[in-house]
Amino acid sequence: MVPYVLGVTPADVLLLFCTVSRILEELGVVELPNNEELSCHVLARAIALRMYGSFPSVNLRTQTGYFNGPYDHSWICITSKESPGAWILDVYPVGGIAGQKAGALLWDWRVAGNLYRKKKSVRVRVVGQPQFLSTVRFTSARIAETKRALGL
């Protein structure tokens, strides 16, 4: 049985999702300096940074907002030149056990857009602070190493 969503998801978006899923699986648990915890805000930005330009027909934009009501969250918005519509790539699902090991999710915006609400103004306490940016760079470097090891 072929899931309905495969029929409406462009090949480039599906390939991006499969690539990110493979990277996250191989990446494993990211040990951050100073015993920091990896957050959805860091991981979404680091993945978007490393995947930018890898799929020329796909546009990526990191979004910060709320998941299913009150849960502060970040995810990646995807659009494709191959097809109208938008998709949500959630690389660190809310409520997932062991962070990124819970696996990435790909949603058609029409189905899950009501679960993900963007903030009118980004006021995540740490986003944009020097330590936060340093953590994004550190995580991004680990992702780059993983991509190279996988030959991607």
Protein Blocks (a to p, Z undefined) as FASTA:
>chain_A
ZZfklmmgcfklmmmmmmmmmmmmmnopaddehhiacdfklmmmmmmmmmgoklmmbccd
dddddeehjaccdddddddfkbgcdddddfbdghiahijmnopadddfklmmmmpccdfb
dcbfkgopaklmmmmmmmmmmmmmmmmmnoZZ
